[in-house]
Amino acid sequence: VSTQSTWGTSGQTIEDIAKYAKFDCALDILESTLLWRNLAPTAPDTLSVYPFVDHDPFTLKRCPHLYFAGNQPQYATKLIRGQAGQTCRLVCVPSFCDSPCVVLVDMNSCELDTTVVNITTLDA
């Protein structure tokens, strides 16, 4: 069993931030939320989540080894290194409906592999 930590979202947080701020790509937003240490900085103002009073469950207490967001416009990845020497693999996973791409992660090394699923329809 791997000791790597993982954080991930279905992508609504990234999409919501893109509505209100200018970024070049989804990967830049993903990196920014990691640096801000908050997975959903616009919640609950513009995201439909329960407004927690005593704590923010979207606050990162430590840097994950892998941080991903699904339903993104395209596949993208970046390995970043923190000031304390920690590393985090960022991954934007494309929407499967738009791009039938599967991202495979080696949780021991955070190395990635992608494969495209060829889906054919059968004529009745």
URSULUR-V100964 format. One record per helix or strand of 3 or more residues. SS is the DSSP state (a for helix, b for strand). FROM is the first residue (numbers start at 0). LEN is the number of residues. If there is no record, write none. Layout:
ss={SS;SS}
from={FROM;FROM}
len={LEN;LEN}
//
This chain:
ss={b;a;a;b;b;b;b;b}
from={5;11;25;65;75;86;100;110}
len={4;9;11;7;6;8;6;6}
//
